[in-house]
Amino acid sequence: MPYKRLIPIVLLKDGLLVRSQIFKYHQAIGDPIPTIKRLSDWGVDEMILLNIGMTNNFDSRRDDKWHNIGQSNFHNLINKISKFCFAPLSVGGYIRNKTDLKELFNSGADKCIMNTSLFENQSLVEWAVKEYGSQSIVASLDIKRVKSDYKIITNNGTKLLNLSMSEAIEHCLNIGVGEILISSINYDGSTKGYDPYILQNVPSDLKIPIIINSGARYTNHFVEALEKDSIQAVAASNIFYFTELSYPIIKNKINKAVNLLRKSELLSDLINREPKYSEIEKKKLLSKENEGQFFDKKKFDGHLKIKPKYCRRCLYPSLSASPMQFNDEGICMGCNIYEKKSSINEEEFNNRKKALLKIAEQNRSNSNYDCIVSVSGGKDSYYQTHFVKNELNLNPLLVTYNGNNFTEEGWDNLIRMKDVFKCDHIIINPSVDILKKLNKISFVVMGDMNWHNHIGLYTAAPRVAIQYKIPLIFWGEHGYADLCGQFSDEDYPEMNYRERLEHAGRGFDWNFFVGIDDITSKDMFLWKYPSDSEILELDLRQIYLGNYVKWESNNHLKMMIEKYNFKVSDKKFERTYRKGSNLDDIYENGIHDYMKYIKFGYGRCTDHASKDIRAGLISRSEGIKLINSMDHIKSRDLYRWLDYVGMTEKEFDRIADHFRDPRVWTWNEKSGWERDILTTGKEL
């Protein structure tokens, strides 16, 4: 009996990897390349890439990442990934003519997927079948329930055809395609499993393979479909973004149940998980440190500038540090997800707490500790530990990465935690000499002196978990879900290597720094994430409490002050109005955040004001006044950092200017840097 297939589908919109819900709501996950490489490394049976945007023009929106595709298009992306993707690759979306097909096949596609053209340009599909063979052309059918009927939808789910699924399948067979992918619009992103209508009504006597898609989340969803004789492959998209080692773990679970999938070497030692870095590109990035190298004025003459789109409810711009999508009403997905989470009732949160207790029981450690709580000494760390100790009744080991950036109040809060909560506490203290080098190098390379802190934070707790054999780590809220609505509240994302590398590290892992300024592999030990095999053997899970708990930072701060005498700053921050934020890291509210302003034209005050607007604590007009008074300030902690790494302010400004986005900034010889300022906004 031939093996069936488990196929991850990677959805792309305007160059970003997106999560999809009913073909209508799209939440930006990030860059496609890190996810595609991760899936390829796992030896997936096949991979499908679908461009679901209404254009072939891609824009990755930020230039400070290693995996930056910049201004590109679909076939250029396929050409890039074909150099490291060794799985069979099927691609589709916005294929309009023979040239599109030729470019995709020449760029490395093994199959091309046709949807709208099946019904609006049949001759193109017939030509493709004849030119490349039926085995290379896949028909994509999107089905939607309309009242009591199921009909075919084309044009990215916008055009209804008076055609049933069986009629559409017959049409595809007559054209001569070699395979059919069937997706359910109603079940897209639902996590309810595959659409029962499709499962029950796909004919079992077809001579070509059928792939079923949309809605699968749990093992039984895949198993139910694979047991059907009519279905030769199961596909899913969202589930492969959310958890550590998602594909190999899901595949192993399926095979334990039905043993219908090809066994493969999922964690080969021959595969280099960390990115490979070109020495030529490294030198190019480091060259910004050369005194004579200034920004290119031609890039900032306004020809690349775009009119920023701002959320009509909060203050987030379309060109944001966290990848952002907007709905048809002009509301950002961050507001959208906040509204949905706010509607969750107490009964549902009680159910989520029970689910959390079940996870804790299933992952109970044989060591002296029930779990790890990754803490920085901030208000959220206090709340995490409080919840784990007093609500879940677990005995946690506290783990901290010390990046040498603490405020006086932050360090005091941290040191008191072991006594306040009566917990053991491990603090990882890297060499200050190495920290200084990493501060300077990462600022020059990616405009982020805090790379070491972000990667160190997301590496320390997993390393201790492996060492002490503790299979459960608790984190606070998911930052990108909170800011930009990256996930649905039903997704329950967990911290994982892909997220750590792409979002925390911008595609730069520990091995990038080896060889620069005499840094060795041994020097980078504390930033080396555990191996996949170690994680798989321990079955490590890293839970975000924000997925299970009603999370409101302002309320948590008040509670921690009252219960545990949590200390806030007695001085105002210069770049935000909150006093209890990021006491563990002086630069997060300061010069690190100033670099976000340099890159994107907004800063931490926008983050905080947007959250408080969503929570109903301030109005949008009040938020606009706050951000216009604070986002542009160059904070005084710059001078501490300059002394720390041995750099002048003039050097800092010259290097920082390289990271300005020409879509945001223009250069005026008389007045200097200029950007659009949000001065008015319709209240909602």
N, C-alpha and C positions, 0 to 999 in steps of 0.2 A: 504494500500500500504506500503510495507517495506521501511524503511528509507535507503537512500543511504549513502555512507561514504566519508569523506574527510581524506586522509591518507598522513602524512608527510613521506618522504623517507630520511633516514640519510645515506649518502655515506661515506664509510671508505676506506682509502688507506694507507697501512703500519701503521695503528694505529691512523691516523689523520682523522678528519672530513674534507671532501673536497667538493668544489663546482666543478661541471662538465660542460664542454662545448663540445658538439658533441662527447662525449665518448673519447676525445683525450687530451684536456687540463684540468688539474686539479689544482685548487688553494686551498691551505690549509687554512681552517677556524680556526682550533684549536683542542682542545680535544673533543671527542664525549660525555663524561659523562654530562657536564653541559647542553648541548643542549638537550640530551635525557631526563634528569630530568625536564627541563623546559617544554618540550612537554608533558611529562607524567602528570605534575602538572595541565596542562590545560585540562585534560580529553579527549585526542584525541580519535577518533573513533577506530583507530588502528595505529600501527607504523611499518614501514619497515626499517630494517637495511641491507644494502648491502655492502659486502666486495668486492670492485672493484679492489683491488690490485692483483698482480700475486703471492702472498704469504699469508700464514696464520700467519706469524710472524709479530707482532705489536711492534712498538717502538714509544712512545710518545715524544721522543727526548729531554725532559727536566725534571729534577727531582725536581724543586723548586715550583711545583704546588700542591695544595691539591688533585685535581682530576688527579693524575698521574697514568697511567696504566703501565708505565715502559716497560720492556721487557715482552710481553705477547702474547696471540693469541686470535682468534675470540671467542672461546667458553668460555675462562676465562672472556672476556669482557661481554659476555651475562650473565654469572653467577653473575658478579658485578652489572649490571644494573637491573637484575630481582629482586633485593632486594628493589628497589624503583620505578620501572616502573610497573604501574598497568594497562596499556593499553594492549590489545592483541598485541603480538609481533611476527612479521614474519621476518625471517632472511635468508640471502642467500649470495652466493659468495664463491668460492674456496671450494665447497663441492665435494669431490672426491670419497668418499667411505662410507661404512656403519658406520664406526667408527666416521667419521665427523658428520653424521646425529645423531647418538646416543648421542654424546657429546653435540651437540647443543640443542637437545630436553631435555636432562638431566639437562642442564644449565639454562633452563627457556624459550626456544623458544616455542611458541604456534603453529607456522607453519614454515616449511622450504621451501625456494624458489630455484627451480632448473632451470638452463639455459642450459649450454653446455651439461650436462648429458642427457638432453632430447633427444639429437640426437647422442651422442657419447657413452653413457652408459645407454641405455634405461632400461636394466635389473635392474639397481640400483634404478631408479625411480619407476619401477613396484614393486620392493621389498618394497620401502618406503611407497607406497600407501597401500600395503597389511599389512605392519607392523604397521603403524600409522594411517591409514584411509585416504581416499581421501581428507577429509576436512582439513587435516594437510599438504598437499603438494600443492604448488603453482607453476605453470609453468610461467617462465619469457621469453617473446619473445621480442627480440630487432630487430627493422625493420629499414632498410636504403634504401633510394632511390638511385638506381644505373641506371643512364641514365633515361629511362622512366619507369623502373620497380621498384617495391618494393620487397626487398628480406630479408630473415632472416640472421642475423649475430650472430655468437657465439664467444666464447673465448674473452670476454671483447671488443667486437666490432672489432675484427681483422680477423675473418674467415667468408667468404661469402659462404652461402649455396644456392644452386639453388632451393629455396623453397619459395613459396609465403606465405603471411600472412594467407590466408584461408586454405592452405595445412598444415601449421604449427599448426593452431588451431585444425584442424581435427586430426592431429597426437597426440596432447595433450589429446583430448577427448578419443581417443582409448587407451591411456596409463592409463587413469582413474584419472587424477589430479582433484582437487576440485575447482580450481580457476586459472585464467590466468591474468598475468600482462603484458601489452603491452607498450613498450617504443619506442620512435622514436629517432634514432641517429641524424637525420638531425635537429630536433627541440630541442634537448637537450641543455638546458641553453640559449635558444634563446629569451625568454620572448615574443614570438609571439603568444602563445597559443598552443593548442594541434594540432597535425598533422591532417589536413583535410582528408587525405587519410584514416587514422585509424577511424576517426569519421564517415566517410561515408561508410566504408566497413566492419565494425564488424557486423556479423549477429545478428539479433534481437531475434532469436528463440533459442539461446543456453540455455542449462539447467544448466550451471555453471556461476558464476559471472565473469565479465570482469572489470579489473582495467585499466584505461588509464593513461599514464604518459608522461612527457617531454614537457616543453615549457610554462606551465601556469604561469601567473604573476598577471593578473587582474581578478576582479570578473567575468566579462563576459566570460572569458576563461573557468572558472569552470562551470558556469551556462550553457553554450552551450553544454558541454559534459554531464552534469547531466540530461539535458532534453532529451537525447537520451535513448530510451527504452533498447538499447543494452548494455548500460554502467551502472554498479551498483556502481562504486566507482571511484573517481578522486584522483590522487596522484601528488605530486610535491615535489621538494627537495630544490632548491636554495632559493625560496621565503620565506621559514620559518626561514632563518638565518638572515634576513636583518633588520627587524623592531621590535619595541616594541609590545608585545602581538599579534604577527602575526597570530597565529592560531585562537584564539577566535575572533579577529576582522574580519578576512577573512570569518570565518564560519558564523558570524552574518550577514555580507553583503550578502553572498550567500542565507541565509534563508530569508532575506528580499525580495530577488528577486524571489525565487522559493519554499522555505520552503520544501526542500526534505531531509534535514539532521537532525539527532537526536539532539534535544535540550539537552544540558548538563550543569551541574554546572561548568562553566569554571573558576570561581575565588572563589573556596571554601575557607572559613576561616579556614577549618580544615587542609589545606595544608600549610606546612612550606616552604616558598619560599627559605629562606636562608639555606645553607647546615647545616647538623648536624655534629658536630665535636666530635669524640671519645676522651674522656679524656686521654685514654692510648696513643693515637697517639699524642695528644698535648704535653704530658709530654716527649715523645720520641723526638719530634722536639725541644723542649726547652732544652733538655739535652745537646745540643751542647755548652751551656753556662758553663757547668761544666769544671773546669780548667784542669782536667785530661783527657778529651776526645779529642783525636786528630783524624785526618783522617786515614782511613784504607789503609795502604800501599799496601795491597794485591790487592786492586781494581785498583791500578795504576802501575801494572807491565807490562802493554802493551797488555795484552790478550784481553782487551775490546776496544783497540784503533782502529779506522778506518781511512782510508785515506780520508781526507775531499775532497768534491767535490766543486769546486769554479765555479761561473758563468763565462762563457767565455767572457761576455761583461763587467759586473761590478765586484765587489769584494766580493759578498756575498757567504758565505760558506753554505753547505747543513745543517750543525748543527747550526742553527741560532736561536736567541731569538724569532724572528718572524717566524712562521712556513713557510717553504719554499718548493716550488716544482720547478722542472726544466722541460723544454720541451725536445724533442728528440735531439735538436741541442746543448744542454747544456747551454741554456739561461734561467736564472731564471725568474719566473713569474712577479717579480717586473719590470724587464726590458721590458718584454713582454707587460704588461699593460701600462707602461710609453709610449712605442712606439705607442700603439693604441690610447692613449689619445692625444699624440702629433699630430696625424693625423686628429683630430677633427677640422673642419674648423670654421671660424667665424660665418657662418650662423647657424651651429648647436649650438654654444655657445649662440647665440642670442635666439634661440629656448629654450634653457635650462634656460636662464634668464627669459623668459616669463613664463615658467613652475614654476620657483621660485616665481615670482610675483603672480601667481595664487594660489600657496600654501599659501603665506603670506596673501592674501585676504581671502581665505577660512578659515584660522585659526586666523583671526584678533581678538584681545582681547577686552573685554568690559572694561578692566582696563585703566589706564592712559598710558600704554605702549603697543606697537604693538608686541613686542617680547622681548626675552632675548638674549643677546650675552654673552657667557661665555668667560671671558678675564683673562689673566695672566699678561698683560702689555708687552708681547713680540711683536715681529714684526708681527706675524700672528694675534695676537689679535687686533693690530692697523689696519691691513688690513681688518679683518672681520668687525670691527666697521665702518671703512671707507666705505666698500661696502654696508653694511646694511643701513647706513645713506644716502649716496650720490648716490648710484646706485639703491637701492630699495625704497628709500625715506620713510623709516620706523623710528619710534621713539623707540629705544631700551632701556631697562634697563640693565646696565652692572652689571655682578655678578662675584665676584672673591673669590676663596678659598686661604687664606693666610697660607701657610705651614711653615712660618718663615724661608724660605730658600732663600730669594731674595738677588741678588747682589745690590750694591748701585745704579748702573745704572738702573737695572730692577725695583727697587722700585720707583725711580724717574719717569720712564716712566709710571708706573701704576698710581701713584697719579695724574699725569698730564692729564690722559685720560678724566676725567669728564669735564675738562675745554677745552681741545683740541677739543672734539667732542660735547660739550654742552649736556651731558647726565647725568642722575642720575646714581649713582654707589653704589652698596652694596658690602662691603668686609666682608667676614666671617672670624673671627679671633678666632680659637680654643685656648683653654688653653695651654700655653707653657709647663706646667707640664705634661699634657696628651701627647702632641706632643713628648716630650723627651722619655716618656715610649714607645710610639708606634714606634718611631725610633729604639730603642734598641731591642724591642721584634721582630719586623718584620725583622730586620737584622739577628737575631739569627734563626728565624723560616724559612724564605724564602730567606735570602741573599739579601734583598731589604729594606733598611732603608726608602725608599720613598713610601712605601705602602700607608701611610696616605695621601700623596700628590696626588697620582693617584686616589684613591677612593674618597678622599675629593673633588677633581676637578670635578669628574663625578657625585657627589651627591649634591653639593651646588646648582648648577643651577636648576636641577629638583625640589629640595625642595622649592626654591624661586618661581618657576613656579606654583607649587601647592598652595602655600600660597597666591600669588597675582592673581591666576586664569589667567595665561598667557600661552596659549597652544602651543607656538612656541619658540624653542630654536635654536640658530645658533652656530655651532662649526666650526672649520677651515677645515683642510684636515683630511681624515681618515688615521691615522698613519700606520696601517698594510697594507692598500691598497696601500699606497704610498711606503712603504719599500719593501714589499714582494708580492705585487700584489694579495692581498687576495680576491678581488672582481673584477668583470667586470665593465666597465664604464657604463653599462646598468643596473646595479643592484641598484644603488642609496641607499646604506646602510644608516641606521640612528642609532644614538647612542641608546643603549637599555641595560636593566639589564643584559642580558646574556653576552654581550660584556664587560660591566663594571666589572662583577664578574670574568670572566675567564681571560681576557687579562689585565685589569688594576689591578685586585686584586689577580690573580693567584689562584682563587678559595677560597680565604680567605675573608670572609665578616666581618662586624663589630662584630658579635656575637662570633667569634673565640677568641677575645681578652678579653671578659668579664670573670672575675675571675682570670686573670693573673696580678700580681703586683697590686692587689687591684683595678683594673679597674671595674667599674660598667656599667650596661646598660645605665644609665643616662649619664655617661661620654662619651659614644659612640654616643650620639644623632646626632651630626653633620655628622656622617658617615652612617646614616641609610637612605637608599633609600626609596622614597615614595612607598606606597603599590600599588599593581596591580590595586585595585579597584579605588584608587585616580587617577592613570594614565588613566584608562579607562574612568572614569567619565569626566575628563578634555579633553580627546582625545589628549593627549600630543604628539607632534612630535618634534624630535630633529634632525635637518638637518645639514649635513656636506656640507659646501659651496664648498669644493673641488670637489664635484660631479657635480657642475653646473657652475663652474668658471675655467678659464684657470689658473692653480695654479703653480706658480714658485716662491719659497721663496726668491731666490736671487733678482729677480726683485721687489718683494714686499718690501724687505728691502730697496732697493735704493729709491723706491717711498715714503716710510714712513719717511726716513731721509730727503728727499727734501721737502715733504709737511708738515710734523708735527714735524720736528726736533727730530726725534727718536734717542735716544742715544745708541751707541754701546759701548762695553768694550774698554777702552784705554790700556788694558793689554791683552796679548795673553793667550788663554786657554792652558793648558798643554796637554790635550788629544784630541784637535781638532784644526784645523787651522782657522775655521770660528770665527768671532768676534761678530756676532749679534745673536748667537744661545743661547736659554735657559737662558736669563738674569734673568728670573723670578725664577730660581732654580739653586743655585750654584752647587748642587751635580749632576744634570743631565749630565753636561759635565765633571764632576769630579769623586768623589768617588763612586757615584751610578753607573756611567758608568764603572768605574774600576771593579765593581762587575760583570758586563756583560762580561768583558774580563776574569775575573777569571772563570766564568761559561763556556763560549763558545769560548774563545781564540781570540775575536775581540771586538772592541768598537765603540764609537761614530764617530771616524775618518773614520772608514769603512762605517758607515751610510752616512756621509756627502760626502765622496769621491765617493761612488757609485751613489749618487744622481747627483753629478757634472759630473761624467762620462756619465751618461744617458743624461744630458742636453748639453753635448759637451763642457763643460767648462775646463775639464782637460782630459788627456789621461789615459788609464788604467795603463801604466807604471809609470806615475806621481803619480797616486793614490796608487800604490803599495809602492812607496818610502815613501809617507806620512804615510800610516798605519803602516809600519814597524818602523817608527821613533816615533810614538805617541801612538799606541794602548796599549802598555805595561806599560806606565808611571803610577806610583802611585801618584796621584795629591796631592798637599799640603793641599787642603781643608779637607783632612782626619783629620788633627790635630784639625781643628775647630770642626769637628763632634765628635771626641773622647772626647774633652773637654765638648762638649754639653751633651753627654750621660754618661760621667764618665767611659770611657773604655781606656785601654792601647793599643798601637799599636800591641804589642805581642798578646794580646787577640784577637784583630781584625783579624790578620793574621791567627791565629789558627782556629777561627770560619769560616773565609772566605774559608779556604782550604777544608772544608766539602762540599762546593758547586761546586768544580771543577768537570767537566765531564770527566770520565775516558776514554771516546771515543775521547777526545781532548788532555788530558794531560797524561804524564807519569812522575814517580818520579825516579830521579837518585840520589843515596846516595851521590855522589860526587858533582854534579853540580846543584841539586835541580830540580825544575819543568821544563819540556820540552814540547814543542808543535811544530807542523809543521808550517813553516813560508812560506807565499806566496812570492816567489822571482822572478818568471818568469810567464808570461802569454801571450798567443797569442792574438795579437791585432785584433779586429774585425772591 
